[in-house]
């Protein structure tokens, strides 16, 4: 371990003074916006002062540089003090702070990546540490720096950038925090520091542990973290604890900082009922004057420069080396085709990574693990954390991340997915075992809400491949598509419909069966596309022809193809899906036809909570089998 060099007294005083300037900036900004959380900022002032101007290494003129240390403000409501720190670093103009929360200003109420120094959006509490884990994992295991002798011995070592996450004590009640704590210790993320701002007070009352810092320490140590308790307003203690963290190997470090909400504001410090309230306008100047009187110097501190040893990477235009190898008529489950495609994509680019939640032998991401073990992250049964880790890995364009589990279990992580959209994340999610077609496992394992979930996510592309060829294209397209992508895969084996040469595009459907005498357009996806084709075969025996469409992407939906096909079949459209009616394919088609005259849309979907049974029995029971499609087509004319 290096010998600790205590900062000079003048620098310690400068850090104290800088903390008070951060307080003043936060108070002024929240007063100007007449909203915000100045007391939550004040408790963290010394923490940010020491982090930004003594500990962290970064280029203040280039906040998004991939060599910079990362800082995640998990307690996102304290955003004004983050903006204040970047003001003191010289990146934000002081006058811009007075535009906090205004509609034409990117200094929003909680941090978002509209700002180059923000990697993930925060504000929905409990999520910052999981994303920090993904950044730290990437720094330790993917962004390996070369040692001087690498040309001879091939040696690599931990990349120099480190990750710091500031959490509130209130958000430590979130289970996602402890999922992340377990993950970080399991993977020995010694480049990660979590700082708990234990200011005692929550939004409506005191946090459950209040100032019992020893209990926080025991909990963190029980999760395998190197842990220190400090006075969060003592800059010297903070400097030393953060130095110790940098010199601790094989363990992440937690710093339990005892602080006071509203620190430095007389009559407000450590008092209830000040959460989320700006200081009264008539008192602001006297409050600021009181804080200014504590400032002894105007010394500016310069951030430490980053160590530029992270590798340059490219994740643009990733293409498969060969077309799909499937033959028309063969059978394979789309979940297995996903695993094969992902492994193949991993050979195309070394920055493709895969994560899974202990379902890799069912989602078939284990195929990727077997071929690229150094790029596979087992996240265990902690889906919330898996999504956040994947988003952290994908920040600053360091990786192309694919995370998979049963689609039903992604509902548990929905708030993290929602925040991923706000984070402008390019993470790719794959949900297997969708619908009643999984069979005997029963309703707890059946994803019947997932299309609705992901359709509601802004900028999310929703793929629903129906065979092995389209699945491989979905994986390749997702890797190159900005924004979040969701790939819905099925459990049963299904027939290969498309030749290896078939081309697929986002938002472009396939008309897989048609004739000049088609009387109804049927739209299915996944297993129901195959049921629709079986129904078409049966109806053809009765001299009734139907048009069958594979949408490929449910969002965006190919409205033009649906409208033209629907008009060719007299306006008669039937949608059939292994999903609940609400928010699924039927609703997507109805929305696409809104304002178009002359269409009648019938939706075949799962209605009611299903049960265990054989897949064929369940498709029949819930009205989405080939037989049910035949009856629906006939009833269209009977009515």
C-alpha positions as a printed NumPy array, in Angstrom:
array([[  0.   ,   0.   ,   0.   ],
       [  1.213,   3.51 ,  -0.829],
       [  2.005,   5.853,   2.05 ],
       [ -0.805,   8.308,   2.717],
       [  0.069,  11.932,   2.144],
       [ -2.267,  14.182,   4.048],
       [ -3.346,  17.241,   2.018],
       [ -1.741,  20.476,   3.107],
       [ -3.712,  22.584,   5.568],
       [ -4.338,  25.241,   2.928],
       [ -5.826,  22.608,   0.626],
       [ -8.007,  21.212,   3.387],
       [ -9.286,  24.712,   4.048],
       [ -9.892,  25.188,   0.342],
       [-11.982,  21.992,   0.307],
       [-14.022,  23.287,   3.247],
       [-14.534,  26.595,   1.513],
       [-15.44 ,  24.907,  -1.739],
       [-18.077,  22.839,   0.079],
       [-19.67 ,  26.039,   1.316],
       [-19.613,  27.497,  -2.185],
       [-21.42 ,  24.377,  -3.37 ],
       [-24.036,  25.021,  -0.692],
       [-24.485,  28.604,  -1.843],
       [-24.847,  27.564,  -5.494],
       [-27.468,  24.949,  -4.525],
       [-29.463,  27.384,  -2.402],
       [-29.434,  30.083,  -5.066],
       [-30.424,  27.676,  -7.842],
       [-33.327,  26.121,  -5.944],
       [-34.5  ,  29.552,  -4.833],
       [-34.486,  30.775,  -8.443],
       [-36.55 ,  27.779,  -9.566],
       [-38.736,  27.946,  -6.451],
       [-38.369,  24.175,  -6.182],
       [-35.758,  21.544,  -5.458],
       [-33.9  ,  19.949,  -2.569],
       [-31.34 ,  22.334,  -1.071],
       [-31.196,  20.536,   2.292],
       [-30.319,  17.237,   0.589],
       [-27.58 ,  19.1  ,  -1.291],
       [-26.16 ,  20.654,   1.862],
       [-25.623,  17.304,   3.578],
       [-23.447,  16.163,   0.652],
       [-21.382,  19.348,   0.183],
       [-18.114,  18.123,   1.719],
       [-18.482,  14.739,   0.017],
       [-18.679,  16.321,  -3.434],
       [-15.973,  18.84 ,  -2.63 ],
       [-13.501,  16.081,  -1.739],
       [-14.562,  13.775,  -4.568],
       [-14.405,  16.341,  -7.351],
       [-11.381,  18.328,  -6.191],
       [ -9.17 ,  15.879,  -4.312],
       [ -9.986,  12.288,  -5.278],
       [-11.49 ,  11.886,  -8.726],
       [ -9.461,  12.06 , -11.918],
       [-11.23 ,  13.633, -14.881],
       [-10.897,  16.138, -17.678],
       [-13.209,  18.985, -16.657],
       [-13.38 ,  20.236, -20.237],
       [-14.412,  16.799, -21.544],
       [-16.843,  15.299, -19.004],
       [-17.765,  12.291, -21.133],
       [-14.194,  11.169, -21.809],
       [-14.02 ,   7.407, -21.389],
       [-10.796,   7.702, -19.343],
       [-12.479,   9.846, -16.683],
       [-13.518,   8.539, -13.302],
       [-17.277,   8.028, -13.162],
       [-19.608,   9.646, -10.626],
       [-23.205,   8.506, -10.199],
       [-25.566,  10.579,  -8.08 ],
       [-27.968,   7.856,  -7.034],
       [-29.775,  10.339,  -4.746],
       [-30.766,  12.232,  -7.861],
       [-32.86 ,  14.836,  -6.063],
       [-29.556,  16.423,  -4.956],
       [-28.87 ,  17.331,  -8.602],
       [-28.203,  21.049,  -7.872],
       [-25.035,  20.236,  -5.962],
       [-23.819,  18.068,  -8.845],
       [-24.386,  20.992, -11.182],
       [-22.618,  23.222,  -8.658],
       [-19.572,  20.928,  -8.652],
       [-19.326,  21.141, -12.44 ],
       [-19.672,  24.899, -12.148],
       [-16.698,  25.005,  -9.79 ],
       [-14.837,  22.713, -12.204],
       [-15.429,  25.292, -14.924],
       [-17.749,  23.338, -17.216],
       [-21.077,  25.03 , -16.343],
       [-21.495,  28.793, -16.199],
       [-22.538,  30.026, -12.77 ],
       [-25.335,  32.058, -14.333],
       [-26.802,  28.876, -15.85 ],
       [-27.496,  27.526, -12.375],
       [-30.26 ,  30.104, -12.055],
       [-32.074,  28.38 , -14.931],
       [-32.415,  25.173, -12.929],
       [-35.58 ,  23.229, -13.827],
       [-36.614,  25.648, -16.571],
       [-38.04 ,  24.075, -19.705],
       [-35.282,  25.378, -21.969],
       [-32.451,  24.295, -19.647],
       [-30.814,  20.864, -19.429],
       [-30.177,  21.313, -15.692],
       [-33.268,  19.317, -14.851],
       [-34.734,  18.487, -11.471],
       [-32.937,  15.132, -11.501],
       [-29.861,  14.274, -13.61 ],
       [-30.25 ,  12.951, -17.156],
       [-27.682,  12.169, -19.882],
       [-28.68 ,  15.307, -21.744],
       [-25.665,  16.456, -19.75 ],
       [-22.342,  14.88 , -20.823],
       [-21.228,  14.322, -17.215],
       [-24.305,  12.187, -16.467],
       [-24.044,   8.547, -17.539],
       [-27.41 ,   7.297, -16.273],
       [-30.561,   9.086, -15.229],
       [-31.337,   8.9  , -11.529],
       [-34.154,  10.059,  -9.317],
       [-36.103,   6.842,  -9.012],
       [-34.173,   5.831,  -5.944],
       [-32.112,   2.711,  -5.45 ],
       [-30.847,   2.327,  -9.009],
       [-27.576,   4.233,  -9.165],
       [-25.445,   1.591,  -7.495],
       [-26.478,  -1.143,  -9.938],
       [-25.474,   1.021, -12.885],
       [-22.234,   1.872, -11.073],
       [-21.564,  -1.852, -10.765],
       [-21.873,  -2.176, -14.539],
       [-19.407,   0.666, -15.073],
       [-16.965,  -0.786, -12.549],
       [-17.279,  -4.296, -14.013],
       [-16.546,  -2.861, -17.462],
       [-13.513,  -1.01 , -16.115],
       [-12.111,  -4.064, -14.366],
       [-12.917,  -6.876, -16.776],
       [-13.551,  -5.39 , -20.24 ],
       [-11.507,  -2.159, -20.361],
       [ -8.276,  -3.833, -19.329],
       [ -5.222,  -1.636, -19.734],
       [ -2.024,  -3.075, -21.2  ],
       [  1.004,  -3.3  , -18.958],
       [  4.406,  -2.256, -20.409],
       [  5.416,  -5.864, -21.033],
       [  2.196,  -6.893, -22.799],
       [  3.959,  -7.395, -26.131],
       [  6.144, -10.083, -24.558],
       [  3.895, -11.586, -21.902],
       [  0.418, -10.473, -22.982],
       [ -0.215,  -8.925, -19.552],
       [ -3.195,  -6.726, -18.748],
       [ -4.281,  -5.002, -15.566],
       [ -7.222,  -3.114, -14.148],
       [ -8.022,   0.007, -16.142],
       [ -7.335,   3.137, -14.081],
       [-10.701,   4.859, -14.057],
       [-12.738,   4.361, -10.894],
       [-16.447,   4.602, -10.12 ],
       [-18.016,   6.558,  -7.257],
       [-21.675,   6.359,  -6.326],
       [-23.371,   8.653,  -3.811],
       [-26.473,   7.172,  -2.201],
       [-28.957,   8.557,   0.276],
       [-29.694,   6.714,   3.481],
       [-33.416,   6.675,   2.668],
       [-32.879,   4.833,  -0.608],
       [-30.903,   2.131,   1.16 ],
       [-34.303,   0.662,   2.07 ],
       [-34.614,  -0.328,  -1.592],
       [-33.878,  -3.989,  -2.236],
       [-32.147,  -3.108,  -5.5  ],
       [-29.359,  -1.452,  -3.486],
       [-28.578,  -4.733,  -1.763],
       [-28.791,  -6.698,  -5.015],
       [-26.048,  -4.371,  -6.249],
       [-24.073,  -4.723,  -3.01 ],
       [-24.081,  -8.507,  -3.41 ],
       [-23.069,  -8.268,  -7.074],
       [-20.145,  -5.913,  -6.411],
       [-18.603,  -8.044,  -3.692],
       [-19.115, -11.281,  -5.644],
       [-17.123,  -9.848,  -8.541],
       [-14.489,  -8.14 ,  -6.338],
       [-15.116,  -4.68 ,  -7.784],
       [-12.318,  -2.896,  -5.951],
       [-12.618,   0.016,  -8.386],
       [-16.056,   0.873,  -6.96 ],
       [-16.839,   3.124,  -3.978],
       [-20.338,   3.601,  -2.579],
       [-20.77 ,   6.589,  -0.292],
       [-23.85 ,   6.598,   1.91 ],
       [-24.964,  10.121,   2.81 ],
       [-26.53 ,   9.265,   6.165],
       [-28.276,  12.54 ,   6.902],
       [-30.963,  10.845,   9.032],
       [-34.057,  12.433,   7.495],
       [-36.178,  11.055,   4.669],
       [-38.979,  12.759,   2.781],
       [-41.8  ,  12.455,   5.283],
       [-39.996,  11.249,   8.406],
       [-36.67 ,   9.962,   9.642],
       [-34.988,   7.089,   7.791],
       [-35.373,   3.797,   9.672],
       [-31.809,   3.624,  11.023],
       [-31.453,   7.365,  11.525],
       [-27.809,   7.941,  12.566],
       [-27.017,   4.367,  13.624],
       [-23.942,   4.218,  11.428],
       [-22.6  ,   1.041,  13.065],
       [-25.611,  -0.879,  11.749],
       [-24.96 ,   0.417,   8.237],
       [-21.352,  -0.682,   8.624],
       [-22.288,  -4.183,   9.768],
       [-24.72 ,  -4.58 ,   6.888],
       [-22.173,  -3.488,   4.304],
       [-19.505,  -5.745,   5.807],
       [-21.976,  -8.64 ,   5.8  ],
       [-22.311,  -8.107,   2.052],
       [-18.536,  -8.367,   1.675],
       [-17.603,  -4.7  ,   1.431],
       [-14.599,  -2.956,   2.914],
       [-16.352,  -0.316,   5.047],
       [-15.459,   2.901,   6.884],
       [-17.504,   5.254,   9.035],
       [-16.618,   8.934,   8.701],
       [-17.861,  12.339,   9.705],
       [-19.306,  13.351,   6.359],
       [-18.576,  17.008,   7.043],
       [-14.898,  16.46 ,   7.873],
       [-12.924,  16.86 ,   4.664],
       [ -9.785,  15.336,   6.149],
       [-11.604,  12.156,   7.176],
       [-13.177,  11.925,   3.739],
       [ -9.809,  12.36 ,   2.011],
       [ -8.269,   9.577,   4.045],
       [-11.194,   7.146,   3.633],
       [-11.223,   7.646,  -0.133],
       [ -7.45 ,   7.102,  -0.26 ],
       [ -7.907,   3.861,   1.681],
       [-10.587,   2.793,  -0.798],
       [ -8.187,   3.338,  -3.708],
       [ -5.616,   1.126,  -2.002],
       [ -7.979,  -1.722,  -1.11 ],
       [ -7.753,  -4.756,  -3.35 ],
       [-10.38 ,  -7.397,  -4.178],
       [-13.232,  -5.646,  -2.35 ],
       [-15.492,  -2.719,  -3.134],
       [-15.513,   0.018,  -0.505],
       [-18.473,   1.541,   1.308],
       [-18.082,   4.835,   3.132],
       [-20.763,   5.523,   5.729],
       [-20.797,   9.306,   6.057],
       [-22.708,  10.69 ,   9.017],
       [-24.119,  14.011,   7.856],
       [-26.88 ,  16.476,   8.675],
       [-29.612,  17.461,   6.294],
       [-29.519,  21.186,   5.691],
       [-25.983,  21.401,   7.102],
       [-24.879,  25.01 ,   7.5  ],
       [-28.361,  26.576,   7.504],
       [-29.321,  27.835,  10.957],
       [-32.774,  26.74 ,  12.045],
       [-32.992,  24.221,   9.213],
       [-30.041,  21.895,   9.834],
       [-31.22 ,  18.471,  11.065],
       [-34.834,  19.626,  11.263],
       [-37.948,  17.856,   9.964],
       [-40.192,  19.099,   7.162],
       [-37.55 ,  20.713,   4.958],
       [-37.298,  17.968,   2.328],
       [-37.824,  19.257,  -1.199],
       [-38.372,  22.855,  -0.108],
       [-36.334,  25.835,  -1.303],
       [-35.291,  28.369,   1.288],
       [-37.827,  31.194,   1.777],
       [-36.94 ,  34.021,  -0.62 ],
       [-36.952,  36.589,   2.153],
       [-34.337,  34.594,   4.074],
       [-32.047,  33.517,   1.25 ],
       [-29.615,  36.404,   1.37 ],
       [-29.138,  36.177,   5.139],
       [-28.602,  32.406,   4.842],
       [-26.036,  32.898,   2.083],
       [-24.284,  35.634,   4.021],
       [-24.028,  33.325,   7.039],
       [-22.415,  30.623,   4.9  ],
       [-20.138,  33.102,   3.116],
       [-18.796,  34.251,   6.473],
       [-17.368,  30.746,   6.97 ],
       [-15.368,  30.905,   3.727],
       [-11.758,  31.84 ,   4.434],
       [-10.138,  31.603,   0.989],
       [-10.971,  31.927,  -2.665],
       [ -8.435,  29.306,  -3.686],
       [ -9.388,  27.287,  -6.748],
       [ -8.603,  23.58 ,  -6.778],
       [ -7.832,  21.83 , -10.045],
       [ -9.154,  18.298, -10.595],
       [ -6.601,  15.553, -11.068],
       [ -6.088,  14.625, -14.721],
       [ -7.291,  11.177, -15.815],
       [ -4.887,   8.375, -16.573],
       [ -5.501,   7.734, -20.247],
       [ -5.155,   3.975, -20.405],
       [ -8.661,   2.856, -21.399],
       [ -8.648,   1.307, -24.873],
       [-10.283,   2.878, -27.898],
       [-13.244,   0.738, -28.937],
       [-15.656,   0.629, -31.838],
       [-19.171,  -0.734, -31.6  ],
       [-20.564,   0.697, -34.829],
       [-21.836,  -1.333, -37.77 ],
       [-21.489,  -4.79 , -36.243],
       [-22.355,  -7.391, -38.861],
       [-22.566, -11.164, -38.863],
       [-19.799, -12.784, -40.868],
       [-22.18 , -15.208, -42.593],
       [-25.937, -15.42 , -43.231],
       [-28.103, -17.692, -41.05 ],
       [-27.43 , -21.39 , -41.564],
       [-30.994, -22.64 , -41.091],
       [-32.915, -24.526, -43.78 ],
       [-36.567, -23.871, -44.534],
       [-38.632, -26.561, -42.859],
       [-36.203, -27.258, -40.025],
       [-37.36 , -26.578, -36.472],
       [-35.78 , -24.61 , -33.658],
       [-37.103, -22.564, -30.755],
       [-36.519, -18.843, -31.129],
       [-35.037, -18.801, -27.613],
       [-32.3  , -21.187, -28.769],
       [-31.85 , -19.254, -32.009],
       [-31.287, -16.178, -29.81 ],
       [-28.414, -17.876, -27.967],
       [-26.829, -19.074, -31.188],
       [-27.166, -15.65 , -32.808],
       [-25.711, -13.87 , -29.797],
       [-22.696, -16.166, -29.721],
       [-22.204, -15.577, -33.439],
       [-22.429, -11.819, -32.909],
       [-19.787, -12.137, -30.189],
       [-17.349, -13.375, -32.812],
       [-18.112, -10.325, -34.945],
       [-17.144,  -7.789, -32.261],
       [-15.19 ,  -8.246, -29.036],
       [-17.29 ,  -5.639, -27.202],
       [-20.51 ,  -7.648, -27.412],
       [-21.338,  -8.888, -23.906],
       [-24.13 , -10.983, -22.413],
       [-25.797, -10.954, -19.009],
       [-28.34 , -13.36 , -17.57 ],
       [-30.262, -13.909, -14.348],
       [-29.494, -17.599, -13.702],
       [-31.698, -18.67 , -16.615],
       [-28.924, -19.08 , -19.189],
       [-29.751, -22.744, -19.819],
       [-33.334, -21.73 , -20.667],
       [-32.716, -18.483, -22.546],
       [-29.748, -20.207, -24.21 ],
       [-27.403, -17.34 , -23.438],
       [-25.191, -20.149, -22.123],
       [-24.144, -20.692, -25.736],
       [-22.578, -17.229, -25.631],
       [-20.982, -18.043, -22.278],
       [-19.448, -21.224, -23.621],
       [-17.896, -19.419, -26.587],
       [-17.041, -16.101, -24.893],
       [-16.749, -16.833, -21.149],
       [-14.759, -13.678, -20.426],
       [-17.644, -11.545, -21.75 ],
       [-20.512, -13.207, -19.908],
       [-21.86 , -11.783, -16.635],
       [-23.961, -14.024, -14.42 ],
       [-26.241, -11.699, -12.463],
       [-28.102, -14.453, -10.612],
       [-31.758, -14.08 ,  -9.598],
       [-31.718, -10.3  ,  -9.325],
       [-33.39 ,  -8.979, -12.441],
       [-33.577,  -5.363, -11.281],
       [-29.839,  -5.28 , -10.771],
       [-29.176,  -7.148, -14.008],
       [-30.928,  -4.433, -16.018],
       [-29.072,  -1.669, -14.182],
       [-25.71 ,  -3.437, -14.554],
       [-26.35 ,  -3.855, -18.281],
       [-27.089,  -0.147, -18.588],
       [-23.916,   0.676, -16.683],
       [-21.877,  -1.563, -18.984],
       [-23.323,   0.186, -22.025],
       [-22.494,   3.739, -20.883],
       [-19.97 ,   5.794, -22.849],
       [-20.354,   3.247, -25.688],
       [-17.983,   0.772, -24.05 ],
       [-19.999,  -2.377, -24.791],
       [-22.981,  -3.738, -26.7  ],
       [-24.928,  -5.336, -23.865],
       [-27.583,  -8.056, -24.172],
       [-29.376,  -9.134, -20.976],
       [-31.767, -12.07 , -20.886],
       [-34.21 , -13.808, -18.575],
       [-37.783, -15.078, -18.724],
       [-39.836, -12.193, -20.123],
       [-42.207, -12.465, -17.153],
       [-39.409, -11.611, -14.739],
       [-38.535,  -8.4  , -16.566],
       [-41.769,  -6.977, -15.129],
       [-39.961,  -6.948, -11.775],
       [-37.366,  -4.651, -13.299],
       [-39.819,  -2.377, -15.077],
       [-38.902,   0.781, -13.175],
       [-35.244,   0.189, -14.065],
       [-36.27 ,  -0.304, -17.709],
       [-38.319,   2.895, -17.573],
       [-35.31 ,   4.764, -16.217],
       [-33.203,   3.188, -18.955],
       [-35.238,   5.071, -21.526],
       [-34.674,   8.328, -19.624],
       [-30.984,   7.371, -19.54 ],
       [-30.99 ,   7.1  , -23.349],
       [-29.532,   3.629, -22.853],
       [-28.705,   1.354, -25.784],
       [-29.188,  -1.78 , -23.706],
       [-30.768,  -4.835, -25.376],
       [-33.116,  -7.097, -23.432],
       [-34.323, -10.553, -24.41 ],
       [-37.343, -12.121, -22.732],
       [-37.954, -15.811, -23.302],
       [-40.823, -18.11 , -22.311],
       [-43.525, -15.754, -23.45 ],
       [-47.205, -16.64 , -23.352],
       [-49.293, -19.693, -22.558],
       [-47.311, -21.707, -25.096],
       [-44.696, -22.463, -22.448],
       [-47.17 , -25.024, -21.114],
       [-47.047, -26.841, -17.817],
       [-44.976, -24.349, -15.809],
       [-48.111, -22.29 , -15.347],
       [-49.066, -18.618, -15.2  ],
       [-46.292, -17.369, -12.909],
       [-43.773, -18.112, -15.663],
       [-45.869, -16.875, -18.595],
       [-45.105, -13.414, -19.933],
       [-48.436, -12.019, -21.053],
       [-47.847,  -8.327, -20.351],
       [-44.404,  -7.798, -21.845],
       [-45.381,  -6.4  , -25.253],
       [-47.562,  -3.817, -23.508],
       [-44.709,  -2.995, -21.138],
       [-42.139,  -2.393, -23.82 ],
       [-44.485,  -0.654, -26.254],
       [-44.936,   1.979, -23.534],
       [-41.192,   2.639, -23.294],
       [-40.127,   5.658, -25.389],
       [-37.535,   4.911, -28.085],
       [-37.782,   1.145, -27.466],
       [-37.773,  -1.183, -30.472],
       [-39.841,  -4.342, -29.895],
       [-38.807,  -7.397, -31.927],
       [-41.015, -10.487, -32.071],
       [-39.24 , -13.005, -34.311],
       [-41.095, -16.113, -35.418],
       [-38.313, -18.406, -36.603],
       [-34.556, -18.9  , -36.348],
       [-33.702, -16.717, -39.343],
       [-35.718, -13.728, -38.152],
       [-34.33 , -14.18 , -34.638],
       [-30.763, -13.935, -35.901],
       [-31.657, -10.769, -37.789],
       [-33.36 ,  -9.349, -34.692],
       [-30.166,  -9.827, -32.658],
       [-28.003,  -8.244, -35.35 ],
       [-30.363,  -5.293, -35.809],
       [-30.664,  -4.726, -32.057],
       [-26.89 ,  -4.499, -31.744],
       [-26.865,  -1.59 , -34.186],
       [-30.059,   0.215, -33.173],
       [-29.909,   3.29 , -30.917],
       [-32.139,   3.167, -27.865],
       [-33.445,   0.209, -25.929],
       [-34.399,  -2.985, -27.759],
       [-36.559,  -5.877, -26.564],
       [-36.534,  -9.287, -28.256],
       [-39.449, -11.6  , -27.379],
       [-38.622, -15.296, -27.764],
       [-40.707, -18.446, -27.403],
       [-40.167, -21.837, -25.8  ],
       [-41.597, -24.295, -28.377],
       [-39.715, -25.37 , -31.469],
       [-41.127, -23.68 , -34.562],
       [-40.551, -24.233, -38.257],
       [-38.001, -22.19 , -40.199],
       [-40.051, -20.035, -42.562],
       [-37.418, -17.901, -44.224],
       [-34.448, -18.68 , -46.413],
       [-30.982, -17.583, -45.252],
       [-30.988, -14.862, -47.904],
       [-34.138, -13.174, -46.588],
       [-33.59 ,  -9.56 , -45.558],
       [-35.181,  -7.996, -42.488],
       [-35.582,  -4.385, -41.495],
       [-37.013,  -2.683, -38.441],
       [-40.593,  -1.624, -39.093],
       [-40.981,  -3.852, -42.149],
       [-43.451,  -6.732, -41.952],
       [-43.424,  -9.902, -44.023],
       [-46.48 , -11.102, -45.942],
       [-45.887, -14.831, -45.622],
       [-49.055, -16.094, -47.327],
       [-51.147, -14.303, -49.935],
       [-53.267, -14.731, -53.026],
       [-55.519, -12.587, -55.199],
       [-58.59 , -14.108, -53.536],
       [-57.676, -13.518, -49.869],
       [-60.751, -12.713, -47.821],
       [-59.191, -11.904, -44.404],
       [-55.807, -10.624, -43.219],
       [-54.498, -12.514, -40.189],
       [-51.59 , -11.076, -38.209],
       [-49.67 , -13.357, -35.856],
       [-46.196, -13.458, -34.314],
       [-44.117, -16.143, -32.673],
       [-46.142, -19.307, -32.127],
       [-49.364, -17.661, -33.33 ],
       [-47.869, -16.948, -36.746],
       [-47.41 , -20.691, -37.147],
       [-50.956, -21.267, -35.906],
       [-52.163, -18.749, -38.5  ],
       [-50.316, -20.602, -41.262],
       [-51.841, -23.897, -40.105],
       [-55.246, -22.223, -40.174],
       [-54.543, -20.94 , -43.693],
       [-53.782, -24.481, -44.817],
       [-57.03 , -25.778, -43.316],
       [-59.1  , -22.958, -44.785],
       [-57.534, -23.471, -48.206],
       [-58.985, -26.973, -48.227],
       [-62.372, -25.281, -47.924],
       [-61.608, -22.819, -50.743],
       [-61.15 , -19.918, -48.331],
       [-57.904, -18.017, -48.747],
       [-56.45 , -15.718, -46.101],
       [-53.484, -13.389, -46.061],
       [-50.979, -13.968, -43.236],
       [-48.621, -11.271, -41.961],
       [-45.542, -11.56 , -39.75 ],
       [-45.01 ,  -8.071, -38.252],
       [-41.406,  -8.856, -37.107],
       [-41.331,  -5.655, -35.058],
       [-44.356,  -4.702, -32.982],
       [-42.805,  -1.285, -32.41 ],
       [-42.405,   0.281, -34.868],
       [-45.254,  -1.504, -36.619],
       [-45.44 ,  -1.663, -40.399],
       [-48.744,   0.167, -40.719],
       [-48.439,   0.557, -44.499],
       [-48.282,  -3.195, -45.144],
       [-51.136,  -3.871, -42.723],
       [-53.34 ,  -1.192, -44.293],
       [-52.66 ,  -2.296, -47.861],
       [-53.254,  -5.96 , -47.017],
       [-56.349,  -5.112, -45.03 ],
       [-57.814,  -3.168, -47.937],
       [-57.04 ,  -6.083, -50.258],
       [-59.118,  -8.34 , -47.986],
       [-62.147,  -6.097, -47.682],
       [-61.054,  -4.432, -44.471],
       [-61.222,  -7.676, -42.485],
       [-58.277,  -8.088, -40.096],
       [-57.775, -10.632, -37.326],
       [-54.885, -10.353, -34.887],
       [-53.859, -13.389, -32.882],
       [-51.314, -13.243, -30.076],
       [-49.946, -15.212, -27.146],
       [-50.369, -12.168, -24.9  ],
       [-53.108, -10.434, -22.993],
       [-55.416,  -8.353, -25.176],
       [-54.542,  -5.082, -23.466],
       [-51.509,  -3.38 , -24.971],
       [-50.54 ,  -6.199, -27.291],
       [-50.477,  -6.741, -31.054],
       [-54.203,  -6.152, -31.435],
       [-53.992,  -2.774, -29.75 ],
       [-50.927,  -1.873, -31.824],
       [-52.777,  -2.722, -35.042],
       [-55.907,  -0.848, -33.935],
       [-53.774,   2.213, -33.208],
       [-52.145,   1.957, -36.655],
       [-55.588,   1.863, -38.284],
       [-56.991,   4.792, -36.32 ],
       [-58.516,   7.233, -38.77 ],
       [-58.531,   4.695, -41.609],
       [-62.129,   4.029, -42.721],
       [-63.591,   0.652, -43.569],
       [-61.66 ,  -1.694, -41.298],
       [-62.997,  -4.277, -38.889],
       [-60.386,  -5.658, -36.463],
       [-60.982,  -8.768, -34.385],
       [-58.469,  -9.562, -31.659],
       [-57.735, -13.109, -30.548],
       [-55.692, -12.936, -27.352],
       [-55.369, -14.498, -23.928],
       [-58.235, -13.383, -21.733],
       [-58.038, -14.165, -18.048],
       [-55.295, -15.687, -15.928],
       [-54.164, -18.973, -17.502],
       [-53.229, -22.283, -15.859],
       [-50.876, -25.205, -16.276],
       [-51.451, -27.515, -19.196],
       [-49.976, -28.725, -22.446],
       [-49.163, -25.922, -24.899],
       [-51.664, -27.196, -27.462],
       [-54.371, -27.396, -24.792],
       [-53.679, -23.866, -23.608],
       [-53.643, -22.384, -27.112],
       [-57.024, -23.986, -27.633],
       [-58.412, -22.996, -24.223],
       [-57.523, -19.349, -24.726],
       [-58.725, -19.083, -28.296],
       [-55.44 , -18.589, -30.16 ],
       [-54.984, -21.995, -31.835],
       [-55.251, -22.731, -35.548],
       [-58.738, -24.151, -34.959],
       [-59.824, -20.937, -33.222],
       [-58.405, -18.849, -36.07 ],
       [-60.386, -20.925, -38.582],
       [-63.565, -20.318, -36.579],
       [-62.811, -16.595, -36.32 ],
       [-62.301, -16.322, -40.088],
       [-65.579, -18.085, -40.785],
       [-67.46 , -15.994, -38.249],
       [-66.231, -12.878, -40.029],
       [-68.487, -13.786, -42.971],
       [-71.287, -15.281, -40.913],
       [-71.641, -11.906, -39.218]])
